[in-house]
Amino acid sequence: MTVYVKEGAETIVAGLGKMKDAMIRDYIGFMPPKDDVRKNMCERYENNFTITYGKKYIKITERGGGVKAFVVGVDNDKKFKKGDILKPAGYAAPARNAARGNILDGGYPINWTGPLYL
């Protein structure tokens, strides 16, 4: 199941919140909380997001689960615009081949594992 974020956001923080909420909705659809074990797994997923602001990128990670996505946090990137969602190429850097959506514009699909492949 993939969640489609239709609405954009006025700020990066609001856009990150919408992206996180969509990822959580997708996880709950993937792992419905039918019993206590699944309910605990859904709660743990929801509460384990970390957002780290770097010089150029915002990194979204799940504690114990690795990097979920990078978001461009600057206006002066040569290839991407502020708010563009990038897949991780590794723990410390994004894949700079193409944006998977923009948290400020909305209109992008995402799932609980992060942005979709092209």
Secondary structure, DSSP 8 states (H G I E B T S, - for coil): --EEE----SSHHHHHHHHHHHHHHHHHHHS---SHHHHHHHHHHHH-EEEEE-SSEEEEEETTTEEEEEEE--S--SS--TTBEE-BSSSS-B--S----BTTT--EEEETTEE---
